[in-house]
Amino acid sequence: MTQSTTRILITGATGQLGRLVIQHLIKTLDPSRIIAGVRNPEKATELSGLGVVVRRFDYAQPDTLDSGLEGVNKLLLISSSEVGQRTGQHKNVIDAALRAKVSLLAYTSILHADTNPMQLAQEHQETEAYLRKSGVPSVILRNGWYTENYAENILPSLDHGALVGAAGDGRIAAAPRADYAEAAVAVLTSTEQQAGRTYELAGDDAFTLSELAEEVSRQSGRPFRYQNLEEAEYAGVLVSLGLPEGLASILADSDVEASRGALFDDGHQLSRLTGRKTTPYQEVVSNVLNQ
């Protein structure tokens, strides 16, 4: 298989990560060889305008998956955003990939999925296990936290003078979504055998939330600090901001496990895949404050 004949399908292509993957992929692959799998093709006109093929591809609607995978060689399965329904939805895609005889399925999992104690890790563990048993040639991209998970809260929190959470002094090896997207493209377009590999992907420079808050204060010139809360208290804050109780509980649990090191990794596999140092959190803070 050559680059000129490879056809790659990106699921969740109108999502935040999916769009970035396609933006990077289009630099190395003819757009007509890129297939954007989306739940609602009407929302993908921007992608079709680039020459990318748009197909309906709904994890929860198995009848859309076989037609979506027609003629596809490689598939990036971006994990579902519907926590609690992910495992079943991922199984639908994996089963369809097996029927389509794809040569490679890349799956975006979570950092250290096999040992990660977060509630969020369970569905990733189940998906990885199902993928291994399926017989589909696969590569696991265990993505760490996106810097945006915290950066998106900077401006709303700035007027209150504090960033709240339950991560204590845990070091978080985060990187922006764009870095993870670039790594996914490197794997999908690699001439090396990728099936059977697992990548632990994380930022080169870890930070605590206190360090993040200090950087926001330094760059903005305004008082800003990190306020650590107990798990239940932080979950309550998230509920007060409009999050469902179940999701708030999961996010608070994630912060607590981060305080114990669940989101730290210093293997530098992400930067080795992209061939450059990951984007530092200081740059992300600058981009947020200057937008």
N, C-alpha and C positions, 0 to 999 in steps of 0.2 A: 504494500500500500504506500503510495506517495502522497505528498501534500496536495498535489493537484487532483487526486481522486478521493481524498478523505472528506467525509461529511460528518460534521460534529453538531450534536444537538445540545443546547444549553437549556435546562429547565428553569422555571421561575425567571424567565428572561426579562420581564418587566420589573422585577424586584431590584433592590438596591445593589446586591452583589451580582446578579445576573447581567444587568446592564453594563456594569464595569467589566465583566468577563468578555462580553461581546465587543466592547470598545477596544480592549487589548487584542482580542483574537482577530479582529478585522485588519489589524496591522500586519498580520503574517499569513492570513488565509483569505482567499477570494470570498467576498460576501455571499456569493451564491452557494458556497460550501458550508455556510453557517446556518443552522436552523434554530430559530428562537421558539422554544416551547412555552406557551402561555395559556392561562385559563381563559382570557378574553382577548382574542386577536384584535378587536377594535381599539384596544389600548396600546397596541404595538405598532401604530402607523409610523412612528419615528424610526423604528428598526427596519420596517419594510422599505422605508424611504432610503435607507443606506444600502439596499440591495440584499439584505438578509431575508431568508425564507422564514415566514411566520406560519406556525401550525398550532392548532388548538392542542393543548397537552395538559390535562387536569389529573393530578394524582388520584383524586377521589372518583374520577369517571374513567374506569378501565377501558371503555370502548373508544376513548380518544387516544390511548397510548400506542396501540398497534399501528394505527395510521400515522401517528406522529413520528414513529421510529422507522418508517419505511425508508430504506436506502441509507440508514444511518450507520456509520462505522464506530463512532465514539460518542459517549454520552456523559455529560456532567450532571449528576443528580444533586442539585442544591437542596439541602434538607428543608422540609416543609416548615412553614411558619406556624402551623396549627398544632401547638403543643398539646399532647394528649391524643392526637390522631396521627402523629407522624409515622409510627411503626407500620400501621396498616397501609397508609398511603405509599410509603417507601417500598413495601412488599409488592404493591401493584406495579410500580415502575420496574423493579428488579425482575419480576415475572415476565413483563413485556420485553425487557432487554434480553432475557434468555430466549424468548421466542424469536426475537429479531436477530439473534446471533451477533450482537455487537462485539467488536474486538476488544473494547475497553469501556468500563464504567468507572468513572471517578465520583466518589461520594464525599460531600463535605460533612465531616463529623465534628466532634468536639475534642479539644486538647486532652491528651492522655485518657481517651475514652474508656480504656480497659480498667483503669484504676481510679478514674475521677468519681468522687463521692457525691457530686451535685445531683439533685433531682433531675436537672436538665439532661444529664448524661445517660439516663436509663434508656430512652428511646434510641439514642445513638448506639448504645451497646447492643440493643436488640436488632437494629438494622445491620450493624457490622456482622453479627452472628449469622443472620439470615443471608447476607451477601456471600459470606464465606461458604455456606452450605449450598448456595444456588448453582454454583458452577460457572457463573458469569465472570470472565476475566475482569478483575477490579483493582483499583488503587484507592487507598483511603487518605483523604486530606483532612487531618485533624486540626481544624482551625481553632486558634486561641481567640481571646476576646477582641472585638473590634474597638479601636480607640473611640470611635463614634458613640459607643455605648455610654461613655461618660461625657464626651465632648458635647453631645446634643443637649446636655443638661447645664452647660456652663452659663449661657446667656440667661435662661430662666432663673438660675440660682444667684446670679451676680447681684441683683438688687437686694437679695436677702442676706448677702455676705457670707453664705456658707453652702457647701456641697455636702449633702447627707448620704449616708450609706452604712453598711455593717461589715465592711471589709477590713477594719482594723489597720494593722501595719502590714497586711499581706502585699507581696510584690506581684504586680500584674504585668505580664509580658505581652502587652497589646500592640497591635499595628492597625493602620487604617484598612478598610475594606479593599481599597485599590491595590494594596500590596498582596492581599490574599488572592485577588482576582488575577493579578499578574502571575502568581505562582501556579494557579490552576491552569492558565494558558500554557505555561512552561511544561507542565506535565502532559497536557493534552496534545501538544505539538512535538514532544520529545521524540527523537529517533531511537532512544534507548527503550528497552523493555520496561514497562511500568507496572504491568499486572503482578500482583502479589506484594507490592510495596505499601508501606504505611509511613506517612510523613507527619511529624509533630511540628506544627507551624505556629510560630509565635514571634513577637517583636524582639529585636536585639536588645532594646533598652527597657528594662522593667521599671515600674514606678509604683509607689504607694499613693493612695488617694490624697494623703496629706501633701505629698510632693507635687501632685497634680494641682491641688488648690494653691499651693505656694507659687507655682509657675503662673497660674491665672492672675494672682495678686501682683506678681512682679511685672507681668506684661500689661496689665490693665491699669496699674497704679492705684488700685482700689483695695480696701480690706477684704480678704476672702480666705476662708479657712475650711478645713474638712471637719465635719461633726460626725463622730461615730455613734451609732445607735445600736441598741439591742435588736436582735432579729425580729421579734414581734413588733417592736416600735417602728422599725423601718418598713415592715410590711404594711403597718397601719398608715404610714405616710404615703406609701404608694397607692393604697386604696383611696385615700383622701384626694389624690390627684386624678382619680378616675379609672384606675386599673382594676380589673376583676380580682376578687380575693384570691382565687387559685393562682393566677399569674403573679400577683404581688408576693404570695408565699414562696413561689419558685424563685423569683428574683432575689428575695431576701436570703433565701437559702444559698443561692449562688454567691452572694457577697460574703456570707459567713464562711463558706468553703474556700473562697478566695483568700480570706484571712489566714487560712491554714495551708496556703500554697497551691491550691488546685489550679490556679491560672498562671503559674510561673513555669517557665522553661528557658533554658539557656543553651539549647542545642544548635541554634542559628540555622535550622533547616530552611526556614522561609527565605532568608537572605541568600542562602546558597542556591535556591531554585531561581530566584529573580536575578541573581548576579549583582546585587547591590545591597547596601545597608538598608534596613527597614526605616520607614519614615518616623523620626522621633516625635514623641508626644508634644514636645515644645513647639514644633512646627504646626502640629494640628491645633494647638491652643491659639497660635498666631493667626491661623486661617479663620478660626471661629470668631476671634475678637475683631478681625478686620473685614468680615463679610458685610 
